[in-house]
Amino acid sequence: MEKKWWHNSVVYQIYPRSFMDSNGDGIGDLKGIIEKLDYLKLLGIDVIWLSPVYKSPNDDNGYDISDYCDIMEEFGTMNDMDELINEANNRGIKIVMDLVVNHTSDEHNWFVESRKSKDNPYRDYYVWRDPVDGKEPNDIPSVFSGSAWEYDELSGQYFLHLFSKRQPDLNWENPKVHEEVYNMMNFWLDKGIGGFRMDVIDLIGKLPDQEITANGPKLHDYLQEMNKKTFGNRDVLTVGETWGATPEIAKLYSDPDRHELSMIFQFEHILLDQQEGKEKWDLKPLNLLELKEVFNKWQTQLDGKAWNSLFWNNHDLPRIVSRWGNDTEYRKESAKMLATLLHVMQGTPYIYQGEEIGMTNIQFEKIEEYDDIETKNMYKDRISKEYKHEDIMESIYAKGRDNARTPMQWSGEIHGGFTKGQPWLMVNSNYKEINVEESVNDPDSIFNHYRQLIELRKKLPVIVYGSFEMLAENDDKIFAYTRELNGEKLLVVANFTKENAEFSYNRGVHEVSILLSNYKNSSFSIENLSLRPFEAIVYKI
């Protein structure tokens, strides 16, 4: 595989509303991000994935865009954006923008025009259909509960919205939509950004009349055209959000010979703590054997053919230390263990803001304290179906999107140092113990463990390009694997539980050194290893 700069890069996702507020209005902004670039440089990351900062009425926290070439006033101005790109570039950090082209806001000028009449030139920019038997054209559901069709009184037709009814879907069967999107992408690429993270990109090939939403037959034609007309001749990173991807589908997107994307986000591991065939709110405990099976499949089947992205968290997912770690007694150990497992695999690692200091899930007492539209819609829906309030709240505490969206905890000062005003969403009350200031100054912190993992990736080609072999596949406590390249071999062993666990590696090893561990005095005897709760060790053998 041809070597690319993003193979050994580490990406950091910023959710701007919650990162850093520079002007005291309680909302994070672009100037706040600029203030914290030196912190990110210290962490060692190379790329910032910036969640949407475009002009938006904010029905779905910026994923409903009303103008792709302007900035949301709460976040600042286009001058601030240009300054952020330049200041980041000066520190060797690239900015990857969030590309949301499955849908727009209903306040986008295209939709405002589209709505005016059936013969408006913009009508066909969106998906409009006549009623069938006086109701919705078909049964496509919205991801945010209810039907994906909304009736428009004015024209007597329905428009499609796979998300909120204020997020009408663009009609990718219209070539004019392609042209508009590509012009907009080139506008941003010309500003010197480092690429795009593509929101629900697997939905743009939808065929609504056949009720096909993801992975439609023309999807890859569209992406190859997009590649050719925009980023294909520029050295940038592109990553697609693709919820339904398998390794076979992933190769279609990211085999370099196909000229589509650099990589995709696959979510197979993320779905493992949800009941089969149910919604994400229907919880079940994680089975470690299943988790290992998923990682093994993606690590081995993409090797040499396509590129992996590696992540535990993002703005839509709960905090990993609360989800699959232990956020009370072993918060530091389990956060470092989870980081170690991920960062020594093949692929580009993504860190979500606050993950590097071990931020935890939030538990608001009242549903009114939550902001997220998906959470609120689900609550309303389940109450109407006579679910118990307590059970619904348990699901929200585990999986609600606001878990990831509480403001970044910078210091032990009021509101965690995020704002001098009233924060748009309450700061987690544990900010006095868990914050950046405390983490940076503690050599044994989660933050400094992440720094060491990032340094190892930069230093060791075996982490970037080595082959992967899963070990102890049937062990329900231990997650272990090797990485090997040109005679250099690493062994990664992690105890995924709060009990002690045993592991043995007997393959004629001569010399063992420890590159990194989350405990002091870890054992060198890999033939007969006893691991403490959540202990994780990277050996060179």
Buried (B, 14 or more C-beta within 10 A) or exposed (E): EEEBEBBBBBBBBBBBBBBBBBBEBBBBBBBBBBBBBEBBBEBBBBBBBBBBBBBBBBBBBBBBBBBBEBBBEBBBEEEBBBBBBEBBBEEEBBBBBBBBBBBBBBBBEBBBBBBBEEEBEBBBBBBBBEEEEEEBBBEBEBBBBEBBBBBBEEBEBBBBBBBBBBBBBBBBBBEEBBEBBBEBBBEBBEBEBBBBBBBBBBBBBBEBEEEBBBBBEBBBEBBBBBBEBBBBEEEBBBBBBBBEBBBEBBBBBBBBEBEBBBBBBBBBBBEBBBEEEEEBBEBEEBEBEBBBBBBBBBBBBBBEBBBBBBBBBBBBBBBBBBBBBBBEEBBBBBBBBBBBBBBBBBBBBBBBBBBBBBBBBBBBEEBEEBBBBBBBBBBBBBEEEEBEEEEBBBBBBBBBBBBBBBBBBBBBEEBBBBBBEEBBBBBBEBBEEBBBBBBBEEEEBBBBBBBBBBEBBBEBBBBBBBBBBBBBEEBEBBBBBBBBBEEBBBBBBBBBBBEEBEBEBEEEEEEBEEBBBBBEEBBEEBEEBEBBBBBBBBBBB
